[in-house]
Amino acid sequence: MSAPASFAPPTSPVEAVRPPIAPALGTAEPLRTVYRPNGPLDVHSTLRLIARGGDGPCYRRVPGGVWLTARTPLGGGTLHVSTVRDGEVEATAWGPGAEWMIDGVPELLGRDDDWSDLDVSRSPLLTEVSRRNPGLRLSRNRLVFEMLVPSILEQKVTALEAWRAWRLLVRRHGDPAPGPALRA
């Protein structure tokens, strides 16, 4: 495994506002960064579709944040995302995949959302949904396998059966997650 890449300064205010605080690869110390979204952000609403049945085997919702685990291209990783002060989001990651997970935080939290051309004024329902959910973003998580397999299961059986099957697959074939919570 190669040495971790150095982090360049942010290229826009939408990107992480501080470089990581601690190295992640090769140590037990977590990698941390702070991300400042370009508008309101509701972490729970944005990430809840990743859960696969409430709290799925690789997802846990906690007050103020969300825990995610995954097998990344660099190895297992655990990510904790929480809203801190003034709309900033703190992301902390553990394991060999920590750097990969931290790099994906802006995409995960909808950095590339552009709602400027969306006109919902003709639909009272969509207007109300938009008004009630100002912090909802469209997440992009780069975890193709973790999204594809549960989606296929959900098309073949009922949602509850699919979520149970996904949970069993992860428990049987997953590895212990690095860091303090969940399984990869």
C-alpha positions as CSV (number, residue, x, y, z in Angstrom):
1,M,0.0,0.0,0.0
2,S,1.4,3.4,-0.9
3,A,1.8,6.3,1.5
4,P,-1.2,8.5,1.9
5,A,-1.5,11.4,-0.5
6,S,-1.0,14.9,0.9
7,F,-4.1,17.0,1.1
8,A,-4.2,20.1,-1.0
9,P,-5.7,23.3,0.3
10,P,-9.4,23.6,-0.5
11,T,-10.1,24.9,-4.1
12,S,-13.5,26.3,-3.2
13,P,-15.5,27.3,-0.1
14,V,-17.7,24.2,-0.7
15,E,-14.7,21.9,-0.1
16,A,-13.4,20.9,3.3
17,V,-12.3,24.1,5.1
18,R,-9.4,22.5,7.0
19,P,-7.0,19.8,6.1
20,P,-7.1,16.5,8.1
21,I,-5.9,16.8,11.7
22,A,-4.3,13.4,12.1
23,P,-2.9,10.7,9.8
24,A,-5.1,7.6,9.3
25,L,-3.1,5.0,7.4
26,G,-0.9,2.8,9.4
27,T,-2.1,4.2,12.8
28,A,-5.0,3.8,15.1
29,E,-5.6,7.5,15.2
30,P,-8.6,8.8,13.2
31,L,-8.4,11.2,10.3
32,R,-10.5,14.3,10.8
33,T,-11.7,17.2,8.6
34,V,-14.3,19.9,8.7
35,Y,-16.6,20.5,5.7
36,R,-18.6,23.7,5.2
37,P,-21.6,23.1,2.9
38,N,-22.7,26.0,0.6
39,G,-26.2,26.0,2.2
40,P,-28.4,24.4,4.7
41,L,-27.6,20.7,5.2
42,D,-29.6,18.0,7.2
43,V,-27.1,15.2,7.6
44,H,-29.8,12.6,8.7
45,S,-32.2,13.3,5.9
46,T,-29.4,13.4,3.3
47,L,-27.9,10.0,4.4
48,R,-30.9,8.0,5.5
49,L,-31.3,6.3,2.1
50,I,-28.0,4.6,2.6
51,A,-29.4,2.9,5.7
52,R,-31.3,0.0,4.1
53,G,-33.9,-0.5,6.7
54,G,-33.6,2.0,9.5
55,D,-30.2,1.2,10.9
56,G,-28.7,-1.1,8.4
57,P,-25.6,-3.2,9.1
58,C,-23.2,-0.5,7.7
59,Y,-25.2,2.5,8.9
60,R,-26.1,3.8,12.3
61,R,-28.0,7.0,13.1
62,V,-27.1,8.7,16.4
63,P,-28.1,12.0,17.8
64,G,-26.2,14.7,15.9
65,G,-24.7,12.4,13.4
66,V,-24.3,9.2,11.3
67,W,-21.9,6.3,11.4
68,L,-21.0,4.5,8.1
69,T,-18.7,1.6,7.4
70,A,-17.5,0.3,4.0
71,R,-14.9,-1.7,2.1
72,T,-13.1,1.0,0.2
73,P,-10.5,0.6,-2.5
74,L,-7.9,1.1,0.2
75,G,-9.5,-1.3,2.7
76,G,-12.1,-1.1,5.5
77,G,-13.2,2.2,6.8
78,T,-15.5,3.7,9.3
79,L,-16.8,7.3,9.0
80,H,-18.6,9.4,11.5
81,V,-20.3,12.5,10.2
82,S,-21.8,15.1,12.5
83,T,-23.0,18.7,12.3
84,V,-21.1,20.9,14.6
85,R,-21.2,24.7,14.8
86,D,-22.5,27.2,12.3
87,G,-23.6,24.5,9.8
88,E,-20.1,23.0,9.6
89,V,-19.9,19.2,9.4
90,E,-17.1,17.3,11.1
91,A,-16.1,14.0,9.6
92,T,-13.9,11.5,11.4
93,A,-12.7,8.3,9.7
94,W,-10.8,5.2,10.9
95,G,-9.0,2.4,9.2
96,P,-7.0,1.8,5.9
97,G,-10.0,3.4,4.0
98,A,-10.1,6.5,6.1
99,E,-8.5,8.8,3.6
100,W,-10.8,7.6,0.8
101,M,-13.9,8.1,3.0
102,I,-12.8,11.6,4.1
103,D,-12.1,12.6,0.5
104,G,-15.7,11.6,-0.4
105,V,-17.5,13.6,2.3
106,P,-18.3,16.6,0.1
107,E,-20.0,14.3,-2.5
108,L,-21.6,12.2,0.2
109,L,-23.2,15.4,1.6
110,G,-24.5,16.7,-1.8
111,R,-21.7,19.2,-2.7
112,D,-22.7,19.1,-6.4
113,D,-26.4,19.6,-5.9
114,D,-27.7,22.5,-8.1
115,W,-31.3,23.2,-7.5
116,S,-31.2,26.6,-9.3
117,D,-32.9,25.4,-12.5
118,L,-35.6,23.4,-10.6
119,D,-39.0,25.1,-10.8
120,V,-41.5,23.4,-8.6
121,S,-43.9,26.3,-8.5
122,R,-46.5,24.4,-10.7
123,S,-46.7,21.6,-8.1
124,P,-48.1,22.5,-4.7
125,L,-46.9,19.2,-3.4
126,L,-43.3,19.6,-4.5
127,T,-43.3,23.3,-3.4
128,E,-44.3,22.1,0.1
129,V,-41.8,19.3,0.2
130,S,-39.0,21.7,-0.9
131,R,-40.1,24.2,1.8
132,R,-40.2,21.6,4.5
133,N,-36.8,20.0,3.7
134,P,-34.4,22.9,3.0
135,G,-31.4,20.8,4.2
136,L,-32.0,17.7,2.0
137,R,-29.3,17.0,-0.5
138,L,-28.7,14.3,-3.1
139,S,-25.9,12.0,-1.8
140,R,-23.3,10.4,-4.0
141,N,-21.3,7.9,-2.0
142,R,-19.0,6.1,-4.5
143,L,-19.8,2.7,-3.0
144,V,-21.2,0.9,-6.0
145,F,-21.3,-2.6,-4.4
146,E,-23.0,-1.4,-1.2
147,M,-25.7,0.3,-3.2
148,L,-26.1,-2.2,-6.0
149,V,-26.5,-5.5,-4.0
150,P,-29.3,-4.2,-1.7
151,S,-31.0,-2.5,-4.6
152,I,-31.1,-5.9,-6.5
153,L,-32.4,-7.7,-3.4
154,E,-35.1,-5.0,-2.9
155,Q,-36.3,-5.7,-6.5
156,K,-36.6,-9.5,-5.9
157,V,-38.4,-9.7,-2.5
158,T,-40.2,-7.4,-0.1
159,A,-38.2,-4.6,1.4
160,L,-38.1,-6.2,4.9
161,E,-36.8,-9.5,3.4
162,A,-34.2,-7.6,1.3
163,W,-33.0,-5.7,4.3
164,R,-32.7,-8.9,6.4
165,A,-30.8,-10.6,3.6
166,W,-28.4,-7.6,3.3
167,R,-27.9,-7.7,7.0
168,L,-27.1,-11.4,6.9
169,L,-24.7,-11.1,4.0
170,V,-22.8,-8.4,5.8
171,R,-22.7,-10.3,9.1
172,R,-21.5,-13.5,7.4
173,H,-19.0,-12.0,4.9
174,G,-18.1,-8.7,6.5
175,D,-15.1,-7.9,8.5
176,P,-15.0,-6.1,11.8
177,A,-15.0,-2.3,11.1
178,P,-12.0,-0.3,12.1
179,G,-12.6,2.3,14.7
180,P,-15.2,2.4,17.5
181,A,-18.4,1.2,15.7
182,L,-20.2,-1.1,13.3
183,R,-18.9,-3.6,10.7
184,A,-17.4,-3.1,7.2
